[in-house]
Amino acid sequence: MKTYFETAREDWVFVIPATFVFALALLVTAWDFVIVQKMIYRFDVVSAVGLILFVTGVIIRIVGRRTLGKYYSYGLRTLPDHKLIKHRIYKHIRHPISLAVFLYTIGIPLFFSSLYGFLIMLLLIPLTLYRTKIEEKMLIEKFGDEYLDYMKKTKKLIPFIY
């Protein structure tokens, strides 16, 4: 079992590349906006979609973190007194914070109409799906049948769909 400050070893396979991809995508988005687009901002449909995705993602992340309370951590770990959270947003999906990551990271380059930044941000999708897989394995080990029953009743990332 991991202590409060430990992160599952498998999680580092996510944390390091995801941090790199996110930082690179932000830099490329800024480069595209400042150098290629010459800081000429146009608020169009793509920008509006980006803004909506970003704001929605941030709200979902805040709700997810607040719902987890003391059980939230950036790295994957469980506490000795860990309880399985199945209320509020977790009643509908098992990984709302991962959904939030998809939404707000895709929203940033769209808001700035950066195709290059958008394409790089897409690399976070397989990385985050990998992380949800190892997180579910960890939670099954911790909670057993309780988590397996919870999996049957909820979707992984998108309510009513997936």
WOWODA-V888552 format. One record per backbone hydrogen bond with DSSP energy under -0.5 kcal/mol. CO is the residue of the C=O (numbers start at 1). NH is the residue of the N-H. If there is no record, write none. Layout:
CO;NH
CO;NH
This chain:
3;6
8;11
8;12
9;12
10;13
11;14
11;15
12;16
14;18
15;19
16;20
17;21
18;22
19;23
20;24
21;25
22;26
23;27
24;28
25;29
26;30
27;31
28;32
29;33
30;34
31;35
31;36
32;37
33;39
37;40
39;41
42;44
44;48
45;49
46;50
47;51
48;52
49;53
50;54
51;55
52;56
53;57
54;58
55;59
56;60
57;61
58;62
59;63
60;64
61;65
62;66
63;67
64;68
65;69
68;71
69;72
76;8
79;82
83;85
84;86
87;90
88;91
89;92
89;93
92;155
95;99
96;100
97;101
98;102
99;103
100;104
101;105
102;106
103;107
104;108
105;109
106;110
107;111
108;112
109;114
110;113
113;115
114;118
115;119
116;120
117;121
118;122
120;123
121;124
122;125
122;126
123;127
124;128
125;129
126;130
127;131
128;132
129;133
130;134
131;135
132;136
133;137
134;138
135;139
136;140
137;141
138;142
139;143
140;144
143;146
144;147
144;148
145;149
146;150
147;151
148;152
149;153
150;153
150;154
155;94
156;95
157;159
158;161
158;162
162;156
